[in-house]
Amino acid sequence: MNKKRNTAWLLVPLLLLQAWWLYREAEKQGKAKWKWGLWGLTQFPTPAVAFYVIHKWKE
């Protein structure tokens, strides 16, 4: 039980940081910022990888 609690304390800041980063990057590029930010809160690191592949690779 203690190990699950420790993992949550690590995962929550990672999800918040990822969601914030995705929101800011999508806003800079004029993309759907709320969609990316909310998706960033759901799992780690799939949304960040998808954002990179979809939007950054094209540049």
C-alpha positions as CSV (number, residue, x, y, z in Angstrom):
1,M,0.0,0.0,0.0
2,N,2.8,2.4,0.8
3,K,4.4,1.9,-2.6
4,K,1.3,2.9,-4.5
5,R,1.1,6.1,-2.5
6,N,4.7,7.0,-3.3
7,T,4.1,6.4,-7.0
8,A,1.1,8.7,-7.0
9,W,3.2,11.5,-5.5
10,L,5.6,11.1,-8.4
11,L,3.0,10.7,-11.1
12,V,0.8,13.7,-10.2
13,P,3.5,16.4,-10.6
14,L,4.6,14.7,-13.9
15,L,1.1,14.8,-15.3
16,L,0.6,18.4,-14.2
17,L,3.9,19.5,-15.8
18,Q,3.2,17.6,-19.0
19,A,-0.3,19.1,-19.2
20,W,1.1,22.6,-18.7
21,W,3.8,22.1,-21.3
22,L,1.4,20.7,-23.9
23,Y,-1.1,23.6,-23.2
24,R,1.7,26.2,-23.7
25,E,3.1,24.6,-26.8
26,A,-0.3,24.2,-28.4
27,E,-1.1,27.8,-27.6
28,K,2.1,29.0,-29.3
29,Q,1.3,27.0,-32.4
30,G,-2.4,28.0,-32.5
31,K,-3.6,24.4,-32.0
32,A,-6.4,23.1,-29.7
33,K,-4.7,24.1,-26.4
34,W,-7.4,22.8,-24.1
35,K,-7.6,19.4,-25.9
36,W,-3.8,18.9,-25.5
37,G,-3.7,20.2,-21.9
38,L,-6.6,17.9,-20.8
39,W,-5.1,14.9,-22.6
40,G,-1.8,15.6,-20.9
41,L,-3.5,15.1,-17.5
42,T,-4.7,11.6,-18.4
43,Q,-1.5,9.6,-19.0
44,F,2.2,9.9,-19.2
45,P,4.1,10.2,-21.7
46,T,1.9,9.3,-24.6
47,P,0.4,12.8,-25.1
48,A,3.8,14.5,-25.2
49,V,5.2,11.9,-27.7
50,A,2.1,12.3,-29.9
51,F,2.3,16.1,-29.8
52,Y,6.0,15.9,-30.8
53,V,5.3,13.5,-33.6
54,I,2.2,15.4,-35.0
55,H,3.4,19.0,-34.6
56,K,7.1,19.2,-34.1
57,W,8.2,16.7,-36.6
58,K,6.6,18.6,-39.4
59,E,8.8,21.6,-38.9
